[in-house]
């Protein structure tokens, strides 16, 4: 539908580059970002570990609901430079990978569900199959699980 947009909410572990939580919504809001943070933290099994969330200066990330959730969870906020909306090199690099990957849709998604399915497939590929150049060509999942050093040591032997 002309004029209809979908918003991809995504959280990435900077160390491993793994997308640890993501959702696609028909609107942008601090409630969606807050719920994603809660779900991502629970899914990763790190409810007691101190975390830093670096994000842009968008209303969803700086809204009262999101900031209250971060404070409740003990998550430290880190924001981009003022008046710079895309000051997160890791996220911008991921979006470029997404847009230039073969199979990126040339036409708008037919529905919200179609967008969600495509993003789910991309995230699955990115985390589990994509050999990341910034990680010495191991997958984000391998780095996240802590097996990257073993893989790299085996490669060196070969």
MARBA-3410 file (N, C-alpha, C, O; in Angstrom, 1 decimal):
158
0.9,-1.2,0.0,0.0,0.0,0.0,0.9,1.2,0.0,1.8,1.3,0.8 ~ 0.6,2.2,-0.9,1.4,3.4,-1.0,1.4,4.2,0.3,0.3,4.4,0.8 ~ 2.5,4.6,0.8,2.6,5.4,2.0,2.6,4.6,3.3,2.7,5.2,4.4 ~ 2.6,3.2,3.2,2.6,2.4,4.4,4.1,1.9,4.6,4.7,1.5,3.6 ~ 4.6,2.1,5.8,6.0,1.7,6.1,6.0,0.7,7.2,5.1,0.7,8.1
7.0,-0.1,7.3,7.2,-1.0,8.4,8.6,-0.7,9.0,9.5,-0.2,8.4 ~ 8.6,-0.9,10.3,9.8,-0.5,11.1,10.5,-1.8,11.7,9.8,-2.6,12.3 ~ 11.7,-1.9,11.4,12.5,-3.1,11.9,13.2,-2.7,13.1,14.1,-1.8,13.1 ~ 12.8,-3.2,14.2,13.5,-3.0,15.5,14.5,-4.2,15.7,14.2,-5.3,15.5 ~ 15.8,-3.8,16.0,16.8,-4.8,16.0,17.8,-4.5,17.1,18.2,-3.3,17.3
18.2,-5.5,17.9,19.3,-5.4,18.8,20.4,-6.3,18.4,20.2,-7.5,18.1 ~ 21.6,-5.8,18.4,22.8,-6.6,18.0,23.8,-6.6,19.2,24.1,-5.5,19.8 ~ 24.4,-7.7,19.4,25.6,-7.8,20.3,26.8,-7.3,19.5,27.2,-7.9,18.5 ~ 27.4,-6.2,20.0,28.5,-5.6,19.3,29.7,-6.5,19.2,30.4,-6.5,18.2 ~ 30.0,-7.3,20.2,31.1,-8.2,20.3,31.0,-9.3,19.2,31.9,-9.5,18.4
29.9,-9.9,19.1,29.7,-11.0,18.2,29.0,-10.7,16.9,29.0,-11.4,16.0 ~ 28.4,-9.5,16.9,27.6,-9.0,15.7,26.3,-9.8,15.5,25.6,-9.7,14.5 ~ 26.0,-10.6,16.5,24.7,-11.4,16.4,23.5,-10.6,16.7,23.5,-9.7,17.6 ~ 22.5,-10.7,15.8,21.2,-10.1,16.1,20.6,-10.9,17.2,20.1,-12.0,16.9 ~ 20.4,-10.3,18.3,19.9,-11.1,19.5,18.4,-10.9,19.7,17.8,-11.7,20.3
17.9,-9.9,19.1,16.4,-9.7,19.1,16.0,-8.8,18.0,16.7,-7.9,17.6 ~ 14.8,-9.1,17.4,14.3,-8.2,16.3,12.8,-8.4,16.2,12.3,-9.5,16.5 ~ 12.2,-7.4,15.7,10.8,-7.5,15.4,10.5,-6.4,14.3,11.2,-5.5,14.1 ~ 9.4,-6.7,13.5,9.0,-5.7,12.5,7.6,-5.3,12.9,6.7,-6.1,13.2 ~ 7.4,-3.9,13.0,6.1,-3.4,13.4,5.6,-2.4,12.3,6.4,-1.8,11.6
4.3,-2.1,12.3,3.7,-1.2,11.4,3.9,0.3,11.8,3.5,1.2,11.1 ~ 4.4,0.5,13.0,4.5,1.8,13.5,5.8,1.9,14.4,6.2,0.9,14.9 ~ 6.3,3.1,14.7,7.4,3.3,15.5,7.0,3.8,16.9,6.1,4.7,17.0 ~ 7.5,3.2,17.9,7.1,3.7,19.3,8.0,3.1,20.4,8.6,2.1,20.2 ~ 8.0,3.9,21.5,8.8,3.5,22.6,8.3,2.2,23.2,9.1,1.4,23.8
7.1,1.9,23.2,6.6,0.6,23.7,7.1,-0.6,23.0,7.5,-1.6,23.7 ~ 7.2,-0.5,21.7,7.8,-1.6,20.9,9.3,-1.8,21.3,9.7,-3.0,21.4 ~ 10.0,-0.7,21.3,11.4,-0.8,21.7,11.6,-1.4,23.1,12.5,-2.1,23.3 ~ 10.8,-0.9,24.0,10.9,-1.4,25.4,10.6,-2.9,25.5,11.3,-3.6,26.2 ~ 9.6,-3.4,24.8,9.3,-4.8,24.8,10.4,-5.6,24.2,10.7,-6.7,24.6
11.0,-5.1,23.1,12.1,-5.8,22.4,13.3,-5.9,23.4,13.9,-7.0,23.4 ~ 13.6,-4.9,24.1,14.7,-4.9,25.1,14.4,-6.0,26.1,15.3,-6.8,26.5 ~ 13.2,-6.0,26.7,12.8,-7.0,27.7,13.0,-8.5,27.1,13.6,-9.3,27.7 ~ 12.4,-8.7,25.9,12.5,-10.0,25.3,13.9,-10.4,25.0,14.3,-11.6,25.2 ~ 14.6,-9.5,24.4,16.0,-9.8,24.0,16.9,-10.1,25.2,17.7,-11.1,25.2
16.7,-9.4,26.3,17.5,-9.7,27.5,17.2,-11.0,28.1,18.0,-11.8,28.5 ~ 15.9,-11.4,28.1,15.5,-12.7,28.6,15.9,-13.8,27.7,16.4,-14.9,28.2 ~ 15.8,-13.6,26.4,16.2,-14.7,25.5,17.6,-15.0,25.5,18.0,-16.1,25.3 ~ 18.5,-14.0,25.8,19.9,-14.2,25.9,20.4,-14.7,27.2,21.5,-15.0,27.4 ~ 19.5,-14.7,28.2,19.8,-15.3,29.5,20.8,-14.4,30.3,21.7,-15.0,30.9
20.7,-13.1,30.1,21.6,-12.2,30.8,20.9,-11.2,31.7,21.2,-10.0,31.7 ~ 19.9,-11.7,32.5,19.1,-10.7,33.2,19.9,-10.0,34.3,19.5,-8.9,34.8 ~ 21.0,-10.5,34.8,21.7,-9.9,35.9,23.0,-9.3,35.5,23.7,-8.6,36.3 ~ 23.4,-9.4,34.2,24.6,-8.8,33.7,24.4,-7.4,33.4,23.4,-7.0,32.8 ~ 25.4,-6.5,33.7,25.3,-5.1,33.3,25.4,-5.0,31.7,26.3,-5.6,31.1
24.5,-4.2,31.2,24.5,-4.0,29.7,24.5,-2.6,29.4,24.1,-1.7,30.1 ~ 25.1,-2.3,28.2,25.1,-0.9,27.6,24.3,-1.0,26.3,24.6,-1.8,25.5 ~ 23.3,-0.2,26.2,22.5,-0.1,24.9,22.9,1.1,24.2,22.5,2.2,24.6 ~ 23.6,1.0,23.0,23.9,2.2,22.2,22.8,2.3,21.1,22.6,1.3,20.4 ~ 22.2,3.4,21.0,21.2,3.6,20.0,21.2,5.0,19.4,22.0,5.9,19.8
20.4,5.2,18.4,20.2,6.5,17.8,19.4,7.4,18.7,19.1,7.0,19.8 ~ 19.2,8.6,18.3,18.5,9.6,19.0,17.0,9.7,18.7,16.3,10.7,19.0 ~ 16.5,8.6,18.2,15.1,8.6,17.8,14.1,8.6,19.0,14.5,8.2,20.1 ~ 12.9,9.0,18.7,11.9,9.2,19.8,11.7,7.8,20.5,11.4,7.8,21.7 ~ 11.7,6.8,19.7,11.4,5.4,20.3,12.4,5.0,21.3,12.1,4.4,22.4
13.7,5.4,21.1,14.8,5.1,22.0,15.0,6.0,23.2,15.5,5.6,24.2 ~ 14.5,7.2,23.0,14.6,8.2,24.1,13.3,8.5,24.8,13.3,9.4,25.7 ~ 12.3,7.8,24.5,11.0,8.0,25.1,11.0,7.5,26.6,11.8,6.7,27.0 ~ 10.0,8.0,27.3,10.0,7.7,28.7,9.8,6.2,29.0,10.4,5.7,30.0 ~ 9.0,5.5,28.2,8.8,4.1,28.5,10.1,3.3,28.3,10.4,2.5,29.1
10.8,3.6,27.3,12.1,2.9,27.0,13.1,3.3,28.1,13.8,2.4,28.6 ~ 13.2,4.5,28.4,14.2,4.9,29.5,13.8,4.3,30.8,14.7,3.9,31.6 ~ 12.5,4.2,31.1,12.1,3.6,32.4,12.5,2.1,32.4,12.9,1.6,33.4 ~ 12.2,1.4,31.3,12.6,0.0,31.2,14.1,-0.2,31.3,14.5,-1.1,32.0 ~ 14.8,0.6,30.7,16.3,0.5,30.8,16.7,0.7,32.3,17.6,0.0,32.8
16.2,1.7,32.9,16.5,2.0,34.3,16.1,0.8,35.2,16.9,0.4,36.1 ~ 15.0,0.3,35.0,14.5,-0.9,35.7,15.4,-2.1,35.6,15.6,-2.8,36.5 ~ 15.9,-2.3,34.3,16.8,-3.5,34.1,18.2,-3.2,34.4,19.1,-4.1,34.3 ~ 18.6,-2.0,34.7,20.0,-1.6,35.0,20.8,-1.5,33.7,22.0,-1.7,33.7 ~ 20.1,-1.2,32.6,20.8,-1.0,31.3,21.3,0.4,31.2,20.5,1.4,31.3
22.5,0.6,30.9,23.1,2.0,30.7,22.8,2.4,29.3,23.1,1.7,28.3 ~ 22.3,3.7,29.2,22.0,4.2,27.8,23.3,4.9,27.3,24.0,5.6,28.0 ~ 23.5,4.7,26.0,24.5,5.4,25.2,23.9,5.8,23.9,23.4,5.0,23.2 ~ 23.9,7.1,23.7,23.2,7.6,22.5,24.2,8.2,21.5,25.3,8.6,21.8 ~ 23.8,8.3,20.2,24.5,8.9,19.2,24.8,10.3,19.5,24.2,10.9,20.4
25.6,10.9,18.7,25.8,12.4,18.8,24.5,13.1,18.5,23.7,12.6,17.7 ~ 24.3,14.2,19.2,23.1,15.0,19.0,22.9,15.4,17.5,23.9,15.7,16.8 ~ 21.7,15.3,17.0,21.3,15.7,15.7,21.9,14.8,14.6,22.0,15.2,13.4 ~ 22.4,13.6,15.0,23.0,12.6,14.1,22.2,11.4,14.2,22.3,10.6,15.2 ~ 21.3,11.0,13.3,20.4,9.9,13.5,21.0,8.6,13.2,20.5,7.5,13.6
22.1,8.5,12.4,22.7,7.2,12.0,24.1,7.1,12.4,25.0,6.6,11.7 ~ 24.4,7.4,13.7,25.7,7.3,14.2,26.0,6.0,14.9,26.5,6.0,16.1 ~ 25.6,4.9,14.3,25.9,3.6,14.9,26.5,2.8,13.7,25.7,2.2,12.9 ~ 27.8,2.7,13.7,28.5,2.0,12.5,28.1,0.6,12.4,28.0,0.1,11.3 ~ 27.9,-0.1,13.5,27.5,-1.5,13.5,26.2,-1.7,12.9,26.0,-2.6,12.0
25.2,-0.9,13.3,23.8,-1.0,12.7,23.8,-0.6,11.3,23.2,-1.3,10.4 ~ 24.5,0.5,10.9,24.5,0.9,9.5,25.2,-0.1,8.6,24.7,-0.4,7.5 ~ 26.2,-0.8,9.1,26.9,-1.9,8.3,25.9,-3.0,8.1,25.9,-3.6,7.0 ~ 25.2,-3.4,9.2,24.2,-4.5,9.1,23.1,-4.1,8.0,22.8,-5.0,7.2 ~ 22.6,-2.9,8.1,21.6,-2.5,7.1,22.1,-2.6,5.7,21.4,-2.9,4.8
23.4,-2.2,5.5,24.0,-2.3,4.2,24.1,-3.8,3.7,23.7,-4.1,2.6 ~ 24.5,-4.6,4.6,24.5,-6.1,4.3,23.2,-6.6,3.9,23.0,-7.3,3.0 ~ 22.1,-6.1,4.6,20.8,-6.5,4.4,20.3,-6.0,3.0,19.8,-6.8,2.2 ~ 20.6,-4.8,2.7,20.1,-4.2,1.4,20.9,-4.7,0.2,20.3,-4.7,-0.9 ~ 22.1,-5.1,0.3,22.9,-5.6,-0.8,23.0,-7.1,-0.9,23.7,-7.6,-1.8
22.3,-7.8,-0.1,22.3,-9.2,-0.1,21.4,-9.7,-1.3,20.4,-9.1,-1.5 ~ 21.9,-10.7,-2.0,21.0,-11.3,-3.1,19.7,-11.7,-2.5,19.6,-12.3,-1.4 ~ 18.6,-11.4,-3.2,17.3,-11.8,-2.7,16.6,-10.6,-1.9,15.5,-10.8,-1.5 ~ 17.3,-9.5,-1.8,16.6,-8.3,-1.2,15.4,-7.9,-2.0,15.6,-7.8,-3.3 ~ 14.3,-7.7,-1.5,13.1,-7.5,-2.3,13.2,-6.2,-3.1,13.6,-5.1,-2.6
12.8,-6.3,-4.4,12.9,-5.2,-5.3,11.6,-4.4,-5.2,11.5,-3.2,-5.5 ~ 10.5,-5.0,-4.7,9.2,-4.4,-4.6,8.8,-4.3,-3.1,9.4,-5.1,-2.3 ~ 7.9,-3.4,-2.8,7.5,-3.3,-1.4,6.8,-4.7,-0.9,6.3,-5.4,-1.7 ~ 6.9,-4.9,0.3,6.3,-6.1,0.9,4.7,-6.0,0.7,4.2,-4.9,0.9 ~ 4.1,-7.1,0.4,2.7,-7.2,0.2,1.9,-7.0,1.5,0.8,-6.5,1.5
2.6,-7.4,2.6,1.9,-7.3,3.9,2.9,-7.2,5.1,4.1,-7.5,4.8 ~ 2.4,-6.9,6.2,3.3,-6.9,7.4,3.9,-8.3,7.7,5.1,-8.5,8.0 ~ 3.1,-9.3,7.5,3.5,-10.7,7.7,4.6,-11.1,6.7,5.6,-11.8,7.0 ~ 4.5,-10.6,5.4,5.5,-10.9,4.4,6.8,-10.2,4.8,7.9,-10.8,4.7 ~ 6.8,-9.0,5.3,8.0,-8.3,5.8,8.6,-9.1,7.0,9.8,-9.2,7.0
7.8,-9.5,7.9,8.3,-10.3,9.1,9.0,-11.6,8.6,10.0,-11.9,9.1 ~ 8.4,-12.3,7.7,9.0,-13.5,7.2,10.3,-13.3,6.5,11.2,-14.0,6.7 ~ 10.4,-12.2,5.7,11.6,-12.0,5.0,12.7,-11.6,6.0,13.8,-12.1,5.9 ~ 12.4,-10.7,7.0,13.4,-10.3,8.0,13.8,-11.5,8.8,15.0,-11.7,9.1 ~ 12.9,-12.4,9.1,13.3,-13.6,9.9,14.3,-14.5,9.1,15.2,-15.0,9.7
14.0,-14.6,7.8,14.9,-15.4,7.0,16.3,-14.7,6.9,17.3,-15.4,6.9 ~ 16.3,-13.4,6.8,17.6,-12.7,6.7,18.3,-12.9,8.0,19.5,-13.1,8.0 ~ 17.7,-12.7,9.2,18.3,-12.8,10.5,18.9,-14.2,10.6,20.0,-14.4,11.2 ~ 18.1,-15.2,10.2,18.6,-16.6,10.3,19.9,-16.8,9.5,20.9,-17.4,10.0 ~ 19.9,-16.3,8.3,21.1,-16.4,7.4,22.2,-15.6,8.0,23.3,-16.1,8.1
22.0,-14.3,8.4,23.0,-13.5,9.0,23.7,-14.1,10.2,24.9,-14.1,10.3 ~ 22.9,-14.6,11.1,23.5,-15.1,12.4,24.2,-16.5,12.2,25.2,-16.7,12.8 ~ 23.6,-17.3,11.3,24.1,-18.7,11.3,24.9,-19.1,10.0,25.6,-20.1,10.0 ~ 24.8,-18.3,8.9,25.5,-18.7,7.7,26.5,-17.6,7.2,27.5,-18.0,6.5 ~ 26.2,-16.4,7.5,27.0,-15.3,7.0,28.4,-15.3,7.6,28.6,-15.1,8.8
29.5,-15.5,6.8,30.8,-15.4,7.3,31.2,-14.0,7.3,31.5,-13.4,6.3 ~ 31.3,-13.4,8.5,31.4,-12.0,8.7,32.9,-11.5,8.6,33.8,-12.1,9.3 ~ 33.2,-10.6,7.7,34.5,-10.2,7.4,35.2,-9.5,8.7,36.4,-9.6,8.9 ~ 34.4,-8.8,9.5,34.9,-8.2,10.7,35.1,-9.2,11.8,35.7,-8.8,12.8 ~ 34.8,-10.4,11.6,35.0,-11.5,12.6,35.9,-12.6,12.1,35.9,-13.7,12.6
36.8,-12.2,11.1,37.7,-13.2,10.5,37.0,-14.3,9.8,37.4,-15.5,9.8 ~ 35.8,-14.0,9.3,35.0,-15.0,8.5,34.5,-16.2,9.3,34.5,-17.3,8.8 ~ 34.1,-15.9,10.5,33.2,-16.8,11.3,31.8,-16.2,11.3,31.7,-15.0,11.1 ~ 30.8,-17.0,11.7,29.5,-16.4,11.7,29.3,-15.7,13.1,30.0,-16.0,14.1 ~ 28.4,-14.8,13.1,28.1,-14.1,14.4,27.7,-15.2,15.5,28.0,-15.0,16.7
26.9,-16.2,15.1,26.5,-17.2,16.1,27.7,-18.0,16.7,27.8,-18.2,17.9 ~ 28.7,-18.3,15.8,29.9,-19.0,16.3,30.7,-18.1,17.3,31.2,-18.6,18.3 ~ 30.8,-16.8,17.0,31.5,-15.9,17.9,30.7,-15.7,19.2,31.3,-15.7,20.3 ~ 29.4,-15.7,19.1,28.5,-15.5,20.2,28.6,-16.7,21.2,28.6,-16.5,22.4 ~ 28.7,-17.9,20.6,28.8,-19.1,21.4,30.2,-19.4,21.9,30.3,-20.2,22.8
31.2,-18.6,21.5,32.5,-18.8,22.0,33.3,-19.8,21.3,34.3,-20.3,21.8 ~ 32.9,-20.3,20.1,33.6,-21.3,19.4,34.5,-20.8,18.3,35.2,-21.5,17.6 ~ 34.5,-19.5,18.1,35.2,-18.8,17.0,36.7,-19.1,17.1,37.4,-19.3,16.1 ~ 37.3,-19.0,18.3,38.7,-19.1,18.5,39.2,-20.6,18.1,40.2,-20.7,17.5 ~ 38.3,-21.5,18.4,38.6,-22.9,18.1,38.6,-23.1,16.6,39.5,-23.7,16.0
37.6,-22.5,15.9,37.5,-22.6,14.5,38.7,-21.9,13.8,39.3,-22.5,12.9 ~ 39.1,-20.7,14.3,40.2,-20.0,13.7,41.5,-20.8,14.0,42.4,-20.8,13.1 ~ 41.7,-21.4,15.1,42.9,-22.2,15.4,43.0,-23.4,14.4,44.1,-23.7,13.9 ~ 41.8,-24.1,14.2,41.8,-25.2,13.2,42.2,-24.7,11.8,42.9,-25.4,11.1 ~ 41.7,-23.5,11.4,42.0,-23.0,10.1,43.5,-22.7,10.0,44.1,-23.0,8.9
44.1,-22.2,11.0,45.5,-21.9,11.0,46.3,-23.2,10.8,47.3,-23.2,10.1 ~ 45.9,-24.3,11.5,46.6,-25.6,11.3,46.6,-26.0,9.9,47.6,-26.5,9.4 ~ 45.4,-25.9,9.2,45.2,-26.3,7.9,46.1,-25.5,6.9,46.1,-25.7,5.7
END
